[in-house]
Amino acid sequence: MGFNFNLVLADSLYGESGTNFRSVLDQLGLNYLVAIRSNHFVDLLPRQHTQYLNWHKFKRVFSDLSSENRFIREIIHGKRGENRYWQITTEIEKLPGNSTWYVMSKYADITPRDVGNFYGLRTWVEYGLKQSKNELGWADYRLTRYQDIERWWEIVCSAYLMVSLDSEQMRFSPPEPQTRFASHPEWDNGKGGKNILNNLRLILQPFTLFNLIQPWLTVFSIPELSLGFAKLQFIVYRLTSPIFIFLAHSDFHFSSA
């Protein structure tokens, strides 16, 4: 997209996704520091072994220029390569779980001190995300079941769609298909949120009603009914697709949501 930056920071979710996230970084030739799990697996050739080098003390400098003592050591699996491995901690004797990190770097000639301080910048990414989640109310819930996460994002994207449809772009530059929908006897030409919700429900009716009737079509075969619904859904989709293309190119970037 034209952005230029020197370093990518990421947590272990991305650090462990070698075939996806990191492979793209490698293709783009980007430097990165990513967290990895303590049980991160590395293939070793026969007779190779893992070395834990000596600890180095360094000053972890914060944004207010205060500092704390931290410790870092390099872990070499077999032979040192482009990807280097590090362990950072606040206490070398106890290695407390909440203040000990495992990091992988791909950054030519980086020093241990730079690894410790550069990776510490990732905290600000987490801080920014935390503030955003608080504002949106997402921090009030913790969902772990896939079905719950899916439902949550359906709600978020639905709310985003409602906001987008009520934007100035849509109100002052309505796509042409809306004029076709206006002939529906229950179409609402008002400009408020309730008016938009009413019209969205009308647009979704063919798809919703077909899914309600479809189980009966497995009991009673009525090909004409199936084909009729399919044709109606196709017409509605063909008329609504310009609206969503319009949204995708507007300032709201609905396609990203």
Backbone torsions as a table, in degrees:
resi	resn	phi	psi	omega
1	MET	NA	4.3	176.8
2	GLY	98.1	-2.8	177.6
3	PHE	-76.8	142.1	175.9
4	ASN	-117.2	127.4	177.8
5	PHE	-149.8	161.5	-170.9
6	ASN	-102.6	-18.8	-172.2
7	LEU	-150.1	137.2	176.4
8	VAL	-110.1	131.1	177.5
9	LEU	-116.7	138.5	-179.0
10	ALA	-155.3	158.0	178.4
11	ASP	-84.9	-175.7	-171.6
12	SER	-68.8	-22.1	176.9
13	LEU	-57.3	-41.4	179.2
14	TYR	-86.2	-33.8	-180.0
15	GLY	-62.5	-30.1	-179.2
16	GLU	-89.9	-6.1	-178.4
17	SER	-93.5	65.6	-174.2
18	GLY	-61.6	-34.5	-176.3
19	THR	-81.2	-8.2	-178.0
20	ASN	-117.9	-81.5	-172.5
21	PHE	-62.4	-54.6	-175.6
22	ARG	-68.4	-31.7	178.9
23	SER	-64.4	-34.4	177.1
24	VAL	-69.0	-40.8	176.8
25	LEU	-60.0	-39.9	178.5
26	ASP	-64.2	-41.6	179.4
27	GLN	-62.9	-36.4	-179.1
28	LEU	-83.7	-5.0	178.9
29	GLY	68.0	34.5	-176.7
30	LEU	-95.8	143.6	172.1
31	ASN	-74.8	146.3	177.4
32	TYR	-152.4	154.3	169.2
33	LEU	-128.3	117.5	-176.9
34	VAL	-129.8	143.0	176.2
35	ALA	-72.0	147.8	174.1
36	ILE	-131.8	162.7	179.4
37	ARG	-75.5	157.8	179.6
38	SER	-64.5	-24.4	179.1
39	ASN	-100.8	25.3	179.5
40	HIS	-54.4	132.0	-175.3
41	PHE	-99.2	134.3	177.0
42	VAL	-129.6	129.0	177.5
43	ASP	-69.7	132.3	177.2
44	LEU	-117.3	142.9	175.3
45	LEU	-75.7	162.1	177.2
46	PRO	-54.1	139.5	179.0
47	ARG	73.1	1.5	174.2
48	GLN	-88.6	156.0	178.6
49	HIS	-146.7	172.1	-178.5
50	THR	-96.9	132.0	178.3
51	GLN	-111.8	135.8	172.7
52	TYR	-107.0	110.4	-177.7
53	LEU	-76.2	174.5	-178.0
54	ASN	-66.7	151.7	176.5
55	TRP	-72.4	143.6	173.1
56	HIS	-119.8	130.6	175.1
57	LYS	-86.0	139.8	177.6
58	PHE	-144.9	161.8	178.1
59	LYS	-91.9	117.0	174.1
60	ARG	-84.7	109.5	-175.4
61	VAL	-94.5	129.1	-178.4
62	PHE	-98.4	174.9	-174.2
63	SER	-64.4	-28.6	178.7
64	ASP	-87.7	11.9	178.9
65	LEU	72.1	5.2	170.2
66	SER	-75.2	166.8	-176.1
67	SER	-148.0	159.4	175.7
68	GLU	-137.4	152.4	176.0
69	ASN	-77.3	129.7	174.4
70	ARG	-130.1	167.3	-178.6
71	PHE	-130.2	143.0	-179.1
72	ILE	-142.2	143.6	173.4
73	ARG	-142.0	153.6	179.3
74	GLU	-93.1	142.2	175.9
75	ILE	-113.6	120.9	-177.4
76	ILE	-109.6	116.3	176.9
77	HIS	-94.2	106.1	-177.6
78	GLY	73.3	-107.8	177.1
79	LYS	-113.7	145.8	178.9
80	ARG	-67.2	130.6	179.6
81	GLY	-124.9	-159.3	178.1
82	GLU	-63.6	-40.9	177.0
83	ASN	-85.3	122.2	-179.9
84	ARG	-116.7	151.2	-172.7
85	TYR	-119.6	140.5	-174.1
86	TRP	-138.1	152.9	172.2
87	GLN	-124.5	127.7	-177.7
88	ILE	-121.1	138.5	-179.2
89	THR	-153.3	165.5	174.3
90	THR	-94.5	-21.3	-179.8
91	GLU	-141.0	116.4	-175.8
92	ILE	-75.8	-20.2	-179.2
93	GLU	-79.7	-46.9	-174.6
94	LYS	-93.5	-26.3	-175.2
95	LEU	47.3	60.4	-177.8
96	PRO	-58.4	137.8	-174.9
97	GLY	-61.9	-35.5	-176.9
98	ASN	-83.2	-4.0	177.2
99	SER	-137.9	33.3	174.0
100	THR	-128.7	129.1	-174.8
101	TRP	-127.2	146.6	172.7
102	TYR	-112.6	128.7	-171.8
103	VAL	-131.9	142.2	173.3
104	MET	-115.2	136.2	-178.6
105	SER	-123.5	148.4	165.1
106	LYS	-133.0	91.0	-172.4
107	TYR	-157.8	104.6	-173.3
108	ALA	-56.5	132.1	173.8
109	ASP	60.8	25.6	178.0
110	ILE	-72.4	144.2	-179.7
111	THR	-93.6	156.8	177.1
112	PRO	-55.6	-40.5	-179.5
113	ARG	-62.4	-42.0	179.6
114	ASP	-65.9	-37.5	176.8
115	VAL	-57.5	-48.6	-178.1
116	GLY	-62.5	-42.3	-177.0
117	ASN	-81.1	-38.2	178.9
118	PHE	-65.5	-43.8	-178.7
119	TYR	-65.9	-29.9	177.6
120	GLY	-61.8	-21.6	178.7
121	LEU	-66.2	-19.9	-179.7
122	ARG	-62.7	-23.6	178.1
123	THR	-56.0	-36.1	-178.4
124	TRP	-69.9	-29.4	174.1
125	VAL	-64.6	-46.7	178.7
126	GLU	-62.1	-40.7	-179.1
127	TYR	-61.4	-46.1	179.6
128	GLY	-62.2	-41.0	178.7
129	LEU	-65.7	-38.6	180.0
130	LYS	-62.7	-43.6	178.8
131	GLN	-62.4	-40.7	179.6
132	SER	-64.4	-44.1	-180.0
133	LYS	-62.6	-39.0	178.7
134	ASN	-62.7	-44.8	-178.6
135	GLU	-63.1	-37.0	-177.5
136	LEU	-85.4	-6.8	-179.3
137	GLY	83.2	5.1	-177.6
138	TRP	-71.0	-25.4	-177.9
139	ALA	-71.1	-10.4	-179.2
140	ASP	-79.6	-9.9	-175.6
141	TYR	-132.9	147.6	174.2
142	ARG	-130.3	109.4	-177.3
143	LEU	-106.5	132.6	179.4
144	THR	-119.8	-25.9	178.3
145	ARG	-76.9	135.7	-176.7
146	TYR	-58.6	-40.4	-178.2
147	GLN	-62.1	-37.6	179.4
148	ASP	-69.8	-41.1	178.1
149	ILE	-62.9	-43.5	179.5
150	GLU	-61.0	-44.6	-179.5
151	ARG	-64.9	-39.8	179.7
152	TRP	-60.6	-45.1	-179.4
153	TRP	-69.9	-28.9	173.1
154	GLU	-61.8	-41.8	178.7
155	ILE	-65.2	-45.4	-179.7
156	VAL	-60.3	-48.0	-177.9
157	CYS	-68.2	-32.7	177.0
158	SER	-66.2	-44.1	177.8
159	ALA	-62.9	-39.2	179.2
160	TYR	-63.6	-40.7	178.5
161	LEU	-62.7	-42.5	-179.8
162	MET	-62.0	-43.0	178.2
163	VAL	-63.8	-41.2	-178.3
164	SER	-65.2	-42.5	-179.2
165	LEU	-67.6	-21.8	179.6
166	ASP	-95.5	10.0	-178.2
167	SER	-75.4	165.2	179.1
168	GLU	-61.7	-36.9	-178.9
169	GLN	-60.1	-42.6	-177.9
170	MET	-75.7	-32.2	-177.0
171	ARG	-76.7	-32.9	-176.2
172	PHE	-103.4	-13.1	177.1
173	SER	-133.0	63.2	-174.9
174	PRO	-68.0	135.6	175.9
175	PRO	-61.2	153.2	-175.7
176	GLU	-57.8	-37.8	-177.1
177	PRO	-58.5	-22.7	-179.8
178	GLN	-62.0	-29.8	179.2
179	THR	-67.4	-30.3	177.3
180	ARG	-71.3	-41.1	-178.1
181	PHE	-67.0	-27.0	-175.8
182	ALA	-61.6	-17.0	179.6
183	SER	-79.6	-8.8	175.8
184	HIS	-65.3	135.0	-174.6
185	PRO	-61.5	-22.5	-178.8
186	GLU	-105.3	8.6	180.0
187	TRP	-66.5	137.3	-177.2
188	ASP	-110.7	119.7	-177.4
189	ASN	-89.0	7.4	177.8
190	GLY	-68.2	170.8	-174.4
191	LYS	-109.9	0.6	-175.9
192	GLY	-86.9	176.7	-179.3
193	GLY	-63.3	-39.7	179.8
194	LYS	-66.2	-36.2	178.6
195	ASN	-64.4	-43.9	179.9
196	ILE	-64.6	-42.1	179.6
197	LEU	-61.6	-40.7	177.6
198	ASN	-58.6	-44.8	-177.2
199	ASN	-71.2	-35.4	176.6
200	LEU	-63.4	-39.9	178.6
201	ARG	-62.6	-38.8	178.1
202	LEU	-64.3	-40.8	-179.6
203	ILE	-65.1	-35.1	-177.1
204	LEU	-83.7	-11.1	-174.9
205	GLN	-55.8	-47.7	-178.4
206	PRO	-56.4	-42.6	-179.9
207	PHE	-68.6	-43.5	-178.3
208	THR	-65.4	-47.6	-177.5
209	LEU	-65.6	-36.7	179.0
210	PHE	-63.5	-40.0	179.6
211	ASN	-67.2	-28.1	175.9
212	LEU	-73.6	-35.8	-176.7
213	ILE	-85.6	-25.3	-173.5
214	GLN	-53.3	-41.6	178.2
215	PRO	-58.1	-34.1	178.2
216	TRP	-70.0	-27.7	179.4
217	LEU	-72.2	-16.5	173.1
218	THR	-80.2	-18.4	177.6
219	VAL	-90.9	-47.2	179.1
220	PHE	-117.5	115.1	-177.6
221	SER	-77.6	113.7	177.4
222	ILE	-131.6	81.5	-175.5
223	PRO	-55.1	-36.3	-177.7
224	GLU	-62.4	-36.3	-179.3
225	LEU	-69.4	-42.4	177.7
226	SER	-61.9	-45.2	-179.4
227	LEU	-66.7	-36.6	179.6
228	GLY	-64.8	-44.0	177.7
229	PHE	-64.4	-41.9	-179.9
230	ALA	-61.1	-41.0	179.2
231	LYS	-66.4	-42.0	179.2
232	LEU	-63.8	-43.0	178.5
233	GLN	-62.6	-39.1	179.6
234	PHE	-64.2	-41.6	180.0
235	ILE	-63.7	-46.1	-179.7
236	VAL	-63.1	-42.3	179.3
237	TYR	-62.5	-42.0	-179.0
238	ARG	-64.2	-33.1	-179.9
239	LEU	-79.9	-31.8	-176.9
240	THR	-87.5	-21.9	-176.1
241	SER	-58.0	-37.0	176.6
242	PRO	-62.2	-29.5	178.5
243	ILE	-64.0	-44.4	-176.9
244	PHE	-76.6	-29.4	171.9
245	ILE	-64.8	-39.7	177.1
246	PHE	-61.2	-44.9	179.1
247	LEU	-62.8	-39.1	-177.4
248	ALA	-64.0	-26.8	-179.2
249	HIS	-101.2	4.2	178.9
250	SER	-88.9	179.4	180.0
251	ASP	-65.6	-14.6	-175.7
252	PHE	-86.5	-18.2	177.3
253	HIS	49.7	58.3	-178.6
254	PHE	-59.7	-31.2	-178.1
255	SER	-61.3	-31.5	178.8
256	SER	-70.0	-33.9	179.6
257	ALA	-68.2	NA	NA
